[in-house]
Amino acid sequence: MSIDAYSINVDPSRHLVDIAVRGLWTVETVARYRTDIAQALGTLRRHGCAARQHLTLLDISGFIVQVQKVTALLAGMAAEPEFATRCAAIVVEAPLLRMQARRVLPHYGVFAERGPALEWLLSDRPAAPE
């Protein structure tokens, strides 16, 4: 699934959801994203991945600061058990944003590049990188 605001790819063999988000979102974008993520997770479940056992690679390098309503909707969605992930790696290029992400999401891996993020995510995942 891919639109201008995001792309979602599923790899059932690795129980992986690969997401890239970009641009400025609207409430309607969040609603569509919610539907598409639920569909992606349904695909994984049909391929034997139990609920909340998938891995998530989330590239936010192209995402910009969002309006409060969009941020609140995304935060609420992230807190719902339906969308919970076993482990997540976040890709963000800007050093300040990486530092903030590590502070806000200490249980996620935070990386400057996709390759190391995916490698960490698919490994036995020792402690999240500093």
N, C-alpha and C positions, 0 to 999 in steps of 0.2 A: 504494500500500500504506500502510495506516495502522492503528496500534494505539495504545493509551494511551501507550506508551513512545517511539514514534517514528512519523514519516511519511516516506515516500520517494516522490518524484514524478520522472518522467523526461520530458525534453523532447528527443525525438530530433532535431528540426530544429536545435537548438543544441548537441547532444551534451552535455546537462546533466543531472546528477543533483542534485536538490534535496532535502536531508535536514534534518529537524528532530528533535532528540532531547530527551527530557524525563524527569524523575523519577529514581527509584532503580531500577536494573536488577538482574536476577538472571543467573546463568549461562544459564538457559533463554532469557532475553530476548536475550542475545548470540547464542545459537545461531540463534534465529529471525531476528534482524537480519542475521546472516551469510548466511542462505539468501535473504532478501529483497533484500539488496544484490546478491548474485550474480545473482539473477533480473533486477533492474533493469539491471545491466551487460549481461546477455544480450540484453535488449530493445534497448539501444543498438547492440550489435554487429549484430543483425539489421537495423538501420536504417543500417548503413554506417559506424559509428564503430569504428575499430580499437581493440584492447585498449590500455589505458593512455593513451588520447587524449581521454577525456571530461573535462569540467569538473565540479567539485563545489562546491556551495553548502551549507555545513553550519552550521545554526543550533543553537548549544548554549546559548542563553539560558535554556532551561528545564531544563537538565541540572544535577544536583547532584553533589557529591563521591560517587564510587562506592567500593564495597568493593574491596580489593586484587585479588581474583580477577577481578572484572569488568574492572577497569582493565588488568590483565595480558592478558586475552583480547582486549580492544579494541586494545591496543598491538600485540599479536602480529598481529592481523588487519590493522592499518594497515601493517605492515611486509611483508606478503605481496604479491608482484608482481601477483597476480590482482586485487587491489583498488587498485592504484596509479592515481593520477589525473594528468593533465597539469598541472592547476592547481586550486587550491582557495582559496575564500574562507570564512572563519569569521566567524559573527555571534555576538557575545557582548556583553551589555549592561554588565556590571559592569566599571568601569575597571581594577580590580586584576587581574581575570581576563584582560582584553584585554592588559594588560602582560605577564602570565605567558605567554599564548598566543604573543605576538610573540617572546618569548625562546625558548620551546620549539619553535616552528614558524616560524622566520624566513623560510622560503621560501613561506609562505602569506600571503594578505592577511587581515588581522584588522580587523573593523569593529564599530561599535556598532549599526548599523542594516542591515537587509536591502537596501534600495534601493541605497545606495552600494556594497555588497558585490557585488550582481549586476551593477551597471554596470561596476565594475572587472573582474570576472571575464569579462565579455563583450567588454571592450575589448582593445586590444593589450597591456594590462597592463605599464605601466612598472614601476618598482621598487615593491615592496609599500609601502603607506602606513605612515607613522610613527605 
